[in-house]
Amino acid sequence: MKHHAKLTREIREGPEGPKVGAFFDVDRTLLAGFSASAFVRERFLSGRASPREMAGSLVGGLSFALGRTGFSAFVSAHTAAYRGLAESMLEELGAEVFEKHLAQEIYPEARAIVRAHQERGHTVAIVSSAMPFQVEPLARDLGIEHVLCTRLEAENGVLTGRIIHPACYGQGKLTAGEELAEQHDLDLDASYFYTDSVADLPLLENVGNPRPLNPDRCGAFTAGARPASKSWRARPWPSAASFRRPSPGWPWGCSTARRATASTSRGRCGEI
């Protein structure tokens, strides 16, 4: 508790009220694990994923890792296999995956900081490149009202296999954050953004309190990031070491997403 008090001190002593936004990435920020890899793994192991979906994921992940496609094309290669599925089926699976695999992956420091922002009356939001069924159970668990993420197109509750552009990645996260700020009259200069990914630089550079977290061996916040300063120093959650495990691998883990961040920081963010 003492350590959490130290972590939340600046929030408790800072401005209060709904004009202050608190934006949170998901993987390696709120969660120690990778939400997408847990979801895909559960589909494969339970026999709910077709060979076509697996092949699309592998090909799309490899193409993205090699810099041949942008993030939207990467996600579309995977979600094409969802065509004809009911939204409710993925929502149910998302809740199942959260309870089985992800609920225990929430960093205690993240819970404390989210709660501190909520107690100050700040407007708290998840902003993630993941899809709703991957992040909404987490948002409910943490009491976070606003979920900004990559949305899937549906007609009468049935998925078309297409995403709704722009994807919530890179420049798309900034767009989503600015839209929320306009809708709720947020002061971005007084707002916070917590993330581990250098791909999130567009939004980090547009809030007054950027909070990069949990740098990993794949080089987040080392290549192409802004010059080091006190407010930009990437800080690990103290509990991160106890969660440490091998990367889940591509297409959903460090070896794809992180490998792509170096090229993202040199300009791929705008390809969303």
Backbone torsions as a table, in degrees:
resi	resn	phi	psi	omega
1	MET	NA	-38.3	179.0
2	LYS	-60.9	-42.0	-178.8
3	HIS	-66.7	-39.5	178.1
4	HIS	-64.1	-35.6	177.4
5	ALA	-62.8	-38.3	177.6
6	LYS	-67.0	-41.5	179.9
7	LEU	-62.4	-36.5	-173.0
8	THR	-96.4	1.6	-174.5
9	ARG	-57.8	-47.1	-177.3
10	GLU	-62.7	-32.0	178.4
11	ILE	-70.4	-46.4	-177.8
12	ARG	-65.7	-28.5	-178.6
13	GLU	-96.5	-3.5	-179.0
14	GLY	-91.0	-174.2	-179.1
15	PRO	-64.6	149.7	178.8
16	GLU	-112.9	172.1	175.4
17	GLY	106.1	162.3	-172.9
18	PRO	-71.4	-8.9	177.8
19	LYS	-73.6	-16.9	177.8
20	VAL	-88.9	121.7	177.6
21	GLY	-94.3	147.9	173.9
22	ALA	-131.4	104.5	-176.9
23	PHE	-99.8	137.9	-179.2
24	PHE	-129.6	126.7	165.3
25	ASP	-69.6	172.5	-176.6
26	VAL	-106.5	-71.1	-172.6
27	ASP	-65.0	127.8	-179.1
28	ARG	61.2	19.9	173.5
29	THR	-127.2	-63.1	170.6
30	LEU	-88.5	-39.2	-178.3
31	LEU	-107.7	143.6	174.3
32	ALA	-74.6	-28.4	-177.1
33	GLY	-96.1	-163.5	-179.4
34	PHE	-117.3	111.6	-173.3
35	SER	-60.2	-41.1	-177.3
36	ALA	-67.4	-40.5	-178.3
37	SER	-65.9	-37.2	177.8
38	ALA	-64.0	-40.7	-178.9
39	PHE	-67.4	-48.2	-178.3
40	VAL	-64.7	-42.1	179.6
41	ARG	-60.3	-41.4	180.0
42	GLU	-65.0	-39.7	177.9
43	ARG	-64.1	-42.7	-179.0
44	PHE	-67.2	-49.1	-174.6
45	LEU	-69.5	-26.9	179.4
46	SER	-87.7	-1.8	179.9
47	GLY	77.6	14.5	-179.0
48	ARG	-88.4	-10.5	-179.8
49	ALA	-102.8	138.8	180.0
50	SER	-85.5	161.4	173.4
51	PRO	-56.7	-32.4	178.6
52	ARG	-63.4	-42.8	179.3
53	GLU	-63.7	-43.8	-179.8
54	MET	-62.2	-44.3	180.0
55	ALA	-63.9	-42.5	179.2
56	GLY	-62.1	-40.0	178.6
57	SER	-63.5	-44.6	-177.6
58	LEU	-67.1	-45.4	-179.0
59	VAL	-66.7	-45.0	179.6
60	GLY	-63.5	-41.2	179.2
61	GLY	-64.3	-41.9	179.4
62	LEU	-64.6	-43.1	-179.5
63	SER	-62.6	-40.9	179.1
64	PHE	-68.0	-43.4	-179.4
65	ALA	-61.2	-33.1	-179.5
66	LEU	-86.1	0.2	177.9
67	GLY	78.5	16.4	-177.6
68	ARG	-84.5	-22.4	179.6
69	THR	-135.2	160.8	174.8
70	GLY	-84.6	178.5	-175.8
71	PHE	-64.2	-40.0	-179.0
72	SER	-59.5	-42.5	179.1
73	ALA	-67.1	-37.1	176.9
74	PHE	-59.2	-49.7	-179.3
75	VAL	-67.3	-41.1	-178.9
76	SER	-61.3	-35.0	178.2
77	ALA	-62.4	-30.8	178.9
78	HIS	-83.8	-44.6	-173.0
79	THR	-76.3	-12.4	177.2
80	ALA	-56.9	-31.1	-179.5
81	ALA	-72.4	-11.5	179.2
82	TYR	-83.5	-5.0	-178.2
83	ARG	-57.0	127.7	178.7
84	GLY	91.4	-7.8	177.9
85	LEU	-82.3	147.2	176.0
86	ALA	-75.3	137.0	175.8
87	GLU	-54.7	-40.0	-176.6
88	SER	-60.3	-30.8	179.8
89	MET	-66.0	-43.5	179.0
90	LEU	-70.8	-33.4	176.7
91	GLU	-63.3	-42.3	178.5
92	GLU	-65.5	-42.0	179.0
93	LEU	-66.1	-38.9	178.4
94	GLY	-60.6	-42.4	177.7
95	ALA	-64.8	-38.7	179.0
96	GLU	-65.0	-45.4	-179.7
97	VAL	-63.3	-40.5	179.5
98	PHE	-61.5	-47.2	-178.2
99	GLU	-65.7	-39.5	-175.7
100	LYS	-79.4	-36.0	-168.2
101	HIS	-124.8	-32.2	-167.5
102	LEU	-103.5	-28.1	-176.4
103	ALA	-56.8	-38.4	-179.2
104	GLN	-80.3	-3.2	-179.2
105	GLU	-93.9	-1.5	-178.4
106	ILE	-71.7	125.6	177.4
107	TYR	-63.7	132.4	176.6
108	PRO	-61.5	-33.0	176.9
109	GLU	-64.6	-37.3	178.8
110	ALA	-64.6	-43.5	176.9
111	ARG	-57.4	-44.4	-177.5
112	ALA	-64.6	-42.2	-177.9
113	ILE	-71.5	-40.8	175.1
114	VAL	-58.3	-46.1	-178.8
115	ARG	-62.9	-40.0	179.7
116	ALA	-61.9	-43.2	177.1
117	HIS	-63.5	-42.3	179.8
118	GLN	-62.9	-40.5	-179.6
119	GLU	-67.7	-23.3	175.7
120	ARG	-87.6	1.5	178.2
121	GLY	77.2	18.6	-179.7
122	HIS	-74.0	158.6	175.4
123	THR	-87.1	108.0	-173.3
124	VAL	-100.5	136.1	-177.5
125	ALA	-143.5	142.4	165.5
126	ILE	-87.1	134.4	175.0
127	VAL	-130.7	109.5	-168.6
128	SER	-142.2	148.3	175.0
129	SER	-76.6	-10.2	-179.9
130	ALA	-70.2	173.9	-178.2
131	MET	-97.1	160.8	-171.1
132	PRO	-53.3	-43.6	-176.2
133	PHE	-68.2	-15.6	176.5
134	GLN	-84.9	-30.7	-171.4
135	VAL	-113.8	-21.9	-177.3
136	GLU	-64.5	-37.0	174.7
137	PRO	-60.5	-37.1	176.8
138	LEU	-64.7	-44.1	179.5
139	ALA	-60.0	-42.8	178.8
140	ARG	-62.7	-42.4	-178.9
141	ASP	-61.5	-39.1	-177.2
142	LEU	-90.6	-3.1	-179.6
143	GLY	71.5	29.8	-179.8
144	ILE	-92.4	122.0	-174.2
145	GLU	-76.9	-40.3	-170.2
146	HIS	-100.6	126.6	178.6
147	VAL	-123.6	111.8	177.2
148	LEU	-105.5	117.3	-173.8
149	CYS	-156.2	179.0	177.7
150	THR	-79.0	120.4	-173.9
151	ARG	-99.0	148.1	177.5
152	LEU	-101.2	140.8	178.1
153	GLU	-75.1	137.5	179.0
154	ALA	-141.2	150.0	175.9
155	GLU	-127.5	116.7	-178.6
156	ASN	54.2	40.9	176.8
157	GLY	80.1	6.1	-179.4
158	VAL	-116.0	130.5	-177.0
159	LEU	-72.0	141.7	178.5
160	THR	-91.6	-12.5	-175.8
161	GLY	90.8	-0.2	179.6
162	ARG	-109.3	154.9	174.9
163	ILE	-97.5	159.6	175.4
164	ILE	-92.5	121.6	-177.2
165	HIS	-85.7	150.5	-1.2
166	PRO	-81.3	151.3	172.3
167	ALA	-64.5	151.8	-177.8
168	CYS	-87.6	73.5	-175.3
169	TYR	-150.3	137.7	178.4
170	GLY	58.5	-121.6	179.4
171	GLN	-61.1	-28.9	178.5
172	GLY	-64.1	-31.6	175.9
173	LYS	-68.3	-39.3	176.3
174	LEU	-61.7	-44.3	178.9
175	THR	-58.8	-45.7	179.8
176	ALA	-63.5	-42.6	179.3
177	GLY	-64.1	-41.1	179.2
178	GLU	-67.1	-36.3	177.6
179	GLU	-65.9	-42.1	177.1
180	LEU	-64.0	-40.0	179.2
181	ALA	-61.8	-40.6	179.2
182	GLU	-68.2	-41.7	-178.4
183	GLN	-66.3	-33.9	-174.1
184	HIS	-116.0	13.5	176.0
185	ASP	55.5	47.2	179.0
186	LEU	-80.6	149.6	173.0
187	ASP	-98.9	100.3	-177.4
188	LEU	-63.8	-27.6	178.3
189	ASP	-67.1	-21.1	178.0
190	ALA	-102.5	2.3	-172.1
191	SER	-94.1	166.8	-177.0
192	TYR	-119.7	149.5	170.2
193	PHE	-139.5	122.0	179.7
194	TYR	-106.8	124.7	179.9
195	THR	-160.4	156.4	176.0
196	ASP	-102.1	-5.3	-166.2
197	SER	-107.3	129.9	175.6
198	VAL	-66.3	-18.8	175.6
199	ALA	-65.2	-15.2	-178.3
200	ASP	-93.3	12.0	-179.7
201	LEU	-53.8	-38.5	-179.7
202	PRO	-55.4	-43.9	178.6
203	LEU	-77.0	-38.9	177.6
204	LEU	-55.8	-40.1	-177.3
205	GLU	-74.6	-8.2	-175.9
206	ASN	-115.6	12.0	170.3
207	VAL	-115.5	154.9	-178.2
208	GLY	-74.4	-21.3	-176.3
209	ASN	-128.1	74.4	177.3
210	PRO	-71.5	133.8	-178.3
211	ARG	-129.8	78.5	176.3
212	PRO	-68.2	141.1	-172.3
213	LEU	-133.7	160.5	165.7
214	ASN	45.4	55.0	175.6
215	PRO	-59.2	142.1	-177.6
216	ASP	-121.6	179.6	-175.1
217	ARG	-67.8	-10.7	179.0
218	CYS	-84.0	-3.8	168.9
219	GLY	99.7	18.9	177.9
220	ALA	-59.9	135.1	178.4
221	PHE	65.4	26.4	174.1
222	THR	-116.3	-43.2	-177.4
223	ALA	-101.2	118.4	174.6
224	GLY	83.0	-2.5	179.9
225	ALA	-76.4	166.5	-178.7
226	ARG	-67.1	161.6	178.8
227	PRO	-56.8	147.1	-177.6
228	ALA	-65.6	138.6	172.8
229	SER	-151.5	173.7	-177.8
230	LYS	-59.6	-44.4	-175.8
231	SER	-75.8	-17.3	-177.6
232	TRP	-102.7	-0.4	-178.8
233	ARG	-67.4	124.5	-179.0
234	ALA	-73.8	123.1	-175.4
235	ARG	-114.6	132.4	177.2
236	PRO	-81.5	146.2	167.1
237	TRP	-63.8	135.4	179.1
238	PRO	-57.2	-30.7	-178.5
239	SER	-81.6	-3.2	-173.2
240	ALA	-58.8	-36.1	-177.7
241	ALA	-62.3	-33.6	-178.2
242	SER	-73.4	-18.3	178.2
243	PHE	-95.4	-8.3	-168.5
244	ARG	-60.4	134.4	179.3
245	ARG	-152.4	166.5	178.1
246	PRO	-60.6	148.0	176.2
247	SER	-60.5	144.5	178.6
248	PRO	-72.1	-10.3	177.3
249	GLY	80.8	168.7	-177.2
250	TRP	-73.9	154.1	13.9
251	PRO	-90.1	1.0	-170.2
252	TRP	-115.4	-0.7	-174.1
253	GLY	-115.1	-156.9	-173.6
254	CYS	-56.2	-42.2	-170.1
255	SER	-69.3	-14.9	171.3
256	THR	-103.1	-59.3	-172.9
257	ALA	-62.9	-43.0	-177.7
258	ARG	-75.2	-37.4	179.7
259	ARG	-61.7	-31.4	-179.2
260	ALA	-77.5	-17.8	-174.0
261	THR	-68.2	-29.0	178.9
262	ALA	-62.3	-44.7	177.8
263	SER	-71.6	-30.2	177.4
264	THR	-61.8	-45.2	-177.8
265	SER	-66.2	-15.4	177.2
266	ARG	-97.5	8.5	171.9
267	GLY	135.1	-4.6	-177.2
268	ARG	-73.7	-12.4	-179.5
269	CYS	-56.7	-34.8	-175.8
270	GLY	-74.5	0.2	-175.6
271	GLU	-87.2	0.6	-177.9
272	ILE	-65.2	NA	NA
